[in-house]
Amino acid sequence: MKGIRAVVTYHCNFMCSSCRYKCAPFKRGIMNPLHLRIEVLKAIEEGFNDYLIIEGGEVFLNAEVIYKYLKKLKDVNIKKYVVTNGYWGNFDIYNRILYDLRKLNLSGVIIEYDYFHSFFVDIKTVKEAAKKVLNNNLDLIIRANICTKDLSSPEDIKTIEDIKLIKDGVHCKVIFEGIKDFGIKEILNKRWQKDEKIILYKQR
């Protein structure tokens, strides 16, 4: 699998100590939709054509820009995913937002939740976000940051317990990413980019 990871903003409503991009509420700016399209098409020509992950930052803070991204890429035959922290789980308007995004060929939503995110959003809210994703016939993936390979740290144990609660009665995939393995230096490492093309918003 060779795909594209586009980091379109560093603006986020959380400040997680595990954040690989050092996102924060005070950071501003977001990638231009046309620029994203140009970079995605370049990456596809290079063979990174299995999937596109759009993330930040919290991209759902700018839902209208997600519309613009997907409209620009609607004719591009690639699976498209958006990463979120799920803060919007209790807001009914997101049922409509997800419905509209699916019409623009969004394939699925990746909800990032783990020990580090639990300080900012409760698990009930995340479960509601997960339900909204599935109710709109979108693929659901839970992505968690872990500290140890054998999941033995107190943080990892808490993460596993929470993911079990989220998965209860919910069909989804789970992806674990090591904090040390996925820092910004590792993400920019050329050897790592053999499997995933990274498109970074420049104004960090």
Secondary structure as UniProt FT lines:
FT   STRAND          3..7
FT   TURN            17..18
FT   TURN            20..21
FT   TURN            25..26
FT   HELIX           33..45
FT   TURN            46..47
FT   STRAND          51..55
FT   HELIX           59..62
FT   HELIX           63..72
FT   TURN            73..75
FT   STRAND          79..84
FT   TURN            87..90
FT   HELIX           93..103
FT   TURN            104..105
FT   STRAND          108..112
FT   TURN            115..116
FT   HELIX           117..119
FT   HELIX           123..135
FT   TURN            136..137
FT   STRAND          139..146
FT   TURN            149..150
FT   HELIX           154..167
FT   TURN            168..169
FT   STRAND          173..178
FT   TURN            179..182
FT   HELIX           184..187
FT   TURN            190..191
FT   HELIX           192..194
FT   STRAND          196..200
//
